[in-house]
Amino acid sequence: MAAGSEHINYKELYEALLQMNQQLLQNNQQLQTSNETLHAQLLTLQYQIQRLTKLVKGFKSERFVPSGTSQQQRELDLVFEEAAASTKLAEVQKISYTKVKKPSAVNQPEKGLPADLKRLVTVIEPKEDVSHCEKVGEEVIETLDYKPGELIVNRTVIPQYRCSVENKSGATRLVQGNRPTRAIQRSIADPGLLALIIIDKFIDALPLNRQLERFKRHGIQIPYSTIADWVRLVAEAIEPLAEALLREMWRYNYWHADETGM
């Protein structure tokens, strides 16, 4: 036994065991990464199944009603209510009309904002020197904003100047300042008003139709389709924040949520 033990190379044995240990640690790390990926996929599938089940067997107002039911749907117990009968082509009556577009007034406030609202005036002058130019007009942009306790109108005035062109006798060019950046292009809504609408709807559970009635009491007429588009565009703008929040939520195995329908 003593003679046999003398031929054992303990250094090679130690290095082999060390290499085996490192390989096992590496395999364990790969398995953990794969497990986390599969767990995230499982949570996603569970959420999709929950949403599908809600569409199939939830409240009547939330159900999806297709035009027909296939054999695969019956095998999966996906039985829908029958859709309403479609309108026959023979019953459709063709109606034609002509829409006359009203001419828009120059330099008038968008949507006719009430004159009694407080106005904050900002004048945007051109960056270049216009002391030698002739002022020929101005562009006025009025947008609706909200400060705590009151609605206000941001009135932006952009003077326009006619300046002579160097080395060209009698030639002129129009010079004016740059238009300010808007939260939503071609909209009268400023960031403060958009924040008010979003908070009232999703935090204080105030529907859009009630918000429109509140605006009417201030003399402001906003179509429902317009305010609905504002909500959609704000949601698209903050989508990167939602994705970052979702990535943070995937780190936890247990979520708390308020599932109260509105």
SVG drawing of the C-alpha trace seen along z (x, -y; Angstrom):
<svg xmlns="http://www.w3.org/2000/svg" viewBox="-83 -100 90 102">
<polyline fill="none" stroke="black" stroke-width="0.4" points="0.0,0.0 2.8,-2.4 4.6,-1.6 1.4,-2.2 0.7,-5.6 4.2,-6.8 3.3,-6.8 0.1,-9.1 0.7,-12.6 -1.3,-14.7 -0.5,-17.9 -2.1,-16.6 -5.0,-15.2 -5.6,-18.6 -5.4,-20.5 -7.9,-18.0 -10.3,-18.4 -9.9,-22.2 -10.7,-22.2 -13.7,-20.0 -15.0,-22.3 -14.7,-25.4 -16.6,-23.5 -19.4,-22.6 -19.6,-26.3 -19.8,-27.4 -22.5,-24.9 -24.4,-25.9 -24.3,-29.6 -25.6,-28.7 -28.5,-26.7 -29.4,-29.6 -29.5,-32.0 -31.6,-29.5 -33.9,-29.1 -34.5,-32.8 -35.3,-33.1 -37.7,-30.2 -39.3,-31.7 -39.8,-35.0 -41.4,-33.3 -43.7,-31.3 -44.9,-34.5 -45.6,-36.0 -47.6,-33.0 -49.6,-32.9 -50.5,-36.6 -51.5,-35.9 -53.7,-33.0 -55.3,-35.1 -56.1,-37.9 -57.5,-35.3 -59.7,-33.7 -61.0,-37.1 -61.9,-37.8 -63.7,-34.4 -65.4,-34.1 -65.2,-37.5 -67.9,-40.2 -70.2,-40.5 -68.9,-44.0 -65.3,-42.6 -65.9,-39.5 -64.7,-39.0 -67.6,-37.8 -66.4,-36.4 -68.6,-35.6 -68.3,-31.8 -66.9,-29.0 -64.4,-26.5 -63.9,-22.8 -60.6,-23.7 -62.3,-26.4 -64.9,-23.8 -62.2,-21.3 -60.5,-24.0 -63.7,-25.0 -63.6,-28.4 -67.3,-28.8 -68.2,-32.4 -71.5,-34.2 -73.0,-34.4 -72.3,-37.7 -75.1,-40.0 -76.4,-39.3 -74.5,-41.3 -76.3,-43.9 -77.3,-42.6 -75.9,-44.5 -79.3,-44.9 -80.5,-46.8 -77.7,-49.4 -78.7,-52.8 -76.1,-55.0 -76.0,-58.6 -73.8,-61.3 -73.1,-64.7 -70.7,-67.6 -68.6,-69.0 -67.8,-72.7 -64.7,-73.7 -64.9,-77.0 -62.0,-79.4 -59.8,-79.8 -59.1,-83.2 -55.5,-84.4 -53.7,-84.6 -56.8,-83.6 -56.5,-81.4 -56.9,-77.7 -60.3,-76.3 -61.5,-79.8 -60.2,-79.7 -62.3,-81.9 -61.2,-85.5 -61.6,-85.5 -58.9,-83.0 -55.6,-84.2 -53.0,-84.6 -49.2,-84.3 -47.6,-86.1 -44.2,-85.0 -42.6,-86.9 -40.1,-84.9 -37.8,-87.3 -35.5,-86.1 -31.9,-85.2 -30.5,-87.5 -30.4,-91.3 -33.7,-92.8 -33.2,-96.4 -32.9,-97.4 -36.0,-95.4 -39.6,-96.3 -42.2,-94.5 -45.0,-93.2 -47.0,-91.1 -46.9,-88.4 -47.9,-84.8 -49.9,-84.1 -50.2,-80.7 -52.5,-80.1 -52.4,-76.8 -54.3,-75.6 -52.3,-74.7 -53.1,-74.0 -51.5,-75.3 -52.7,-74.2 -56.1,-75.6 -56.7,-77.3 -56.7,-76.9 -54.4,-79.4 -53.7,-80.2 -50.1,-80.4 -50.0,-83.0 -46.9,-82.8 -46.3,-85.8 -43.8,-85.4 -43.1,-88.7 -42.4,-88.6 -40.0,-91.0 -39.3,-91.9 -35.5,-92.3 -33.5,-93.2 -31.2,-90.7 -27.5,-91.6 -26.1,-92.2 -29.5,-91.9 -31.2,-95.3 -34.9,-95.3 -35.0,-91.7 -36.5,-91.0 -36.9,-87.9 -39.2,-87.1 -37.6,-86.6 -39.2,-85.3 -38.3,-83.4 -38.5,-79.6 -41.8,-78.1 -41.7,-76.5 -41.6,-72.7 -45.1,-71.3 -46.0,-68.3 -48.4,-67.2 -48.0,-68.7 -51.0,-70.7 -52.7,-70.5 -53.8,-73.2 -52.8,-71.0 -49.7,-71.9 -47.9,-69.5 -49.7,-70.7 -53.2,-70.1 -52.2,-66.7 -50.9,-65.7 -54.2,-66.9 -56.2,-64.7 -54.1,-61.6 -54.0,-61.9 -57.8,-62.6 -58.6,-59.5 -56.1,-56.9 -55.5,-58.0 -58.7,-59.7 -61.0,-57.5 -62.6,-60.5 -63.9,-59.5 -63.1,-61.6 -66.8,-62.6 -67.0,-64.1 -63.7,-66.0 -65.3,-67.4 -68.3,-68.6 -65.8,-70.4 -64.1,-72.1 -67.5,-73.2 -68.2,-75.1 -65.1,-77.1 -66.3,-77.8 -63.9,-75.3 -65.4,-73.0 -63.2,-69.9 -64.5,-67.0 -64.4,-63.5 -62.3,-62.1 -59.7,-64.8 -59.2,-64.2 -59.1,-60.5 -56.3,-61.0 -54.4,-63.0 -54.6,-60.1 -53.3,-57.7 -50.5,-60.0 -49.4,-60.5 -49.4,-56.7 -47.2,-56.3 -44.8,-59.0 -44.3,-57.3 -44.1,-53.8 -40.3,-53.6 -41.0,-54.3 -43.6,-51.5 -41.1,-49.0 -38.5,-50.0 -41.1,-49.4 -42.0,-46.0 -38.4,-44.9 -38.1,-45.9 -41.3,-44.0 -40.0,-40.8 -37.4,-40.6 -40.1,-39.7 -42.1,-36.5 -45.1,-38.1 -47.1,-41.2 -49.7,-43.3 -52.2,-44.9 -55.6,-46.7 -57.8,-44.8 -60.9,-47.0 -62.5,-47.7 -63.3,-51.3"/>
</svg>
